[in-house]
């Protein structure tokens, strides 16, 4: 398993803010689980890191920073 955080450079929705907006983990089979750090703390599951980035990356306005090598 590998931990990461997601850093948003620009908040296009005006909801989640900028900086580290959620934490996550990628399991050995590629599945990703995230936990939002906003006021409404929700948890979500994605099939892959690529899927997560396609949904939340907002065309390069956010990115994954790996905590574990």
MARTI-232160 format. One line per 4 residues: number of its first residue (from 1); their letters; for each residue x, y, z of C-alpha. Coordinates in steps of 0.25 Angstrom, whole numbers, plus 5000, padded with zeros to 4 digits. Layout:
BEGIN
NUM) a) X Y Z; ...
end
This chain:
BEGIN
1) xxxx) 5000 5000 5000; 5004 5014 4997; 4999 5027 5004; 4998 5040 4997
5) xxxx) 4992 5054 4998; 4985 5062 4987; 4989 5076 4985; 4980 5086 4978
9) xxxx) 4987 5098 4972; 4974 5105 4968; 4959 5102 4973; 4951 5103 4961
13) xxxx) 4938 5098 4968; 4940 5108 4980; 4937 5097 4990; 4949 5089 4994
17) xxxx) 4960 5100 4994; 4974 5100 4991; 4986 5092 4997; 4985 5078 5002
21) xxxx) 4970 5075 5000; 4969 5060 5002; 4978 5048 5007; 4978 5035 5001
25) xxxx) 4984 5021 4999; 4986 5012 4987; 4985 4997 4990; 4994 4987 4983
29) xxxx) 4983 4984 4973; 4982 4998 4969; 4969 5002 4976; 4969 5016 4982
33) xxxx) 4962 5021 4995; 4962 5036 4998; 4957 5044 5010; 4954 5058 5008
37) xxxx) 4959 5068 5018; 4948 5079 5016; 4937 5082 5026; 4928 5071 5020
41) xxxx) 4938 5059 5021; 4934 5049 5012; 4941 5036 5007; 4942 5031 4993
45) xxxx) 4947 5019 4985; 4953 5019 4971; 4958 5007 4962; 4971 5014 4960
49) xxxx) 4980 5026 4962; 4978 5030 4947; 4962 5030 4949; 4964 5039 4962
53) xxxx) 4973 5049 4954; 4963 5049 4943; 4952 5053 4952; 4959 5062 4962
57) xxxx) 4971 5067 4955; 4963 5078 4947; 4973 5078 4936; 4985 5080 4944
61) xxxx) 4980 5089 4955; 4983 5078 4965; 4992 5066 4966; 4996 5054 4975
65) xxxx) 5008 5055 4984; 5013 5042 4989; 5016 5040 5003; 5022 5026 5002
69) x) 5032 5022 4991
end
